[in-house]
Amino acid sequence: MSDLHDVLIRPLITEKATDMMKEDKYTFVVPLKANKVEIRQAVEHVFKVKVLAVNTVRVMGKMKRMGKTQGKRPDYKKAIVKLAPGQRIEFFEGV
């Protein structure tokens, strides 16, 4: 990726992701071509925290219909980032 800010598309805030924040794990949507090293560097650079581990999951888009028309939601990659103990990302606080 050309810029570290382009690696993190948006945070993924779901009930499961909120529960994982108690274990210092945060979830982001990242580009399909992003790798674990780039994700680690981006989170450390943008949020000024120490990353211990990065797990990625490729999520396939669902098929959806509206009447006779059929379409597909886009595929995306989800990154679960584990931080060092005691570190937090303030962006997620209060969610």
N, C-alpha and C positions, 0 to 999 in steps of 0.2 A: 504494500500500500504506500502511496506517496506521502500521506500525512497521517500522523498518529490519531488526530481527531476524526479522521474518516473511518477508522476501524470500529469505533463504538457508534452504532446507528441510534439506538435508544435503549433505555433500561426496560426490562421485562418485569412487570409488576403483576403477579398473580398470587393467589392464596398460598400456593406451595412455595413460591419464591419469597414471600413475606415470612413464612415459617423458617426458611433456610437462613434468613438474616440473623437469627439467634445464634447460628453456628458460624457466623462471620463469612457467609457465602452470599454473593451477589450475582444476579443474572442480567445479561445484556443480549440484545440482538446484534449480530455482527454480519458482515458480508460473507457470502458463501466461500470466497477465496481466502479469507483471513485465516492465518494459522495461529497456534497457541503462543508462539514467541511474540508475534505482533500484538496479540490481545494482551499479553502480560505487560509489554512495554507501554501500550496505550493506557491501560488502567493505572500503572505506576506513574506515568507522566501526567495524566489529566487530573487524577485525584490525590497524588502525592502520598501513596500508601505502599506497603510491601506486600506483594502477591506471593503466596506459597504454592498454589496449584491452579491450573486452568483445565477444565473439562469442557469438551464441545459436543454438541448434539446437532445433527442435521435433521431438521423437521420438514417433512414432505407436506406440500399444500394439499388441502382437501378438495375433492370434486364437489361442486355446488351447482344446483339447477334453479332456474327461475322460469317456470312454465316449460316451454319446449327448448329454451336456450340453456345450454350446459357450458360451464366454465370451470376454471381451476384457480384456486388461490395460489399465490406464489410460494415457492420453497424459501426457507430461511435457515440460518444457523444460529444456534443459541449457545452462549458461553456462560459457564458457571465458574465464577472466580472465587477462590478461597483466600482470605486475607490473613495476615499474621495476627496472633491473639492480641486483643485490645485495640485493634485499629478498626475504624468505621469510615464509611463514605457518607458524608453529611447530606448529600443529594437525596438519599433514600430515607432519611429520618422524617418521622411524622407521616409515613405512608401507611 
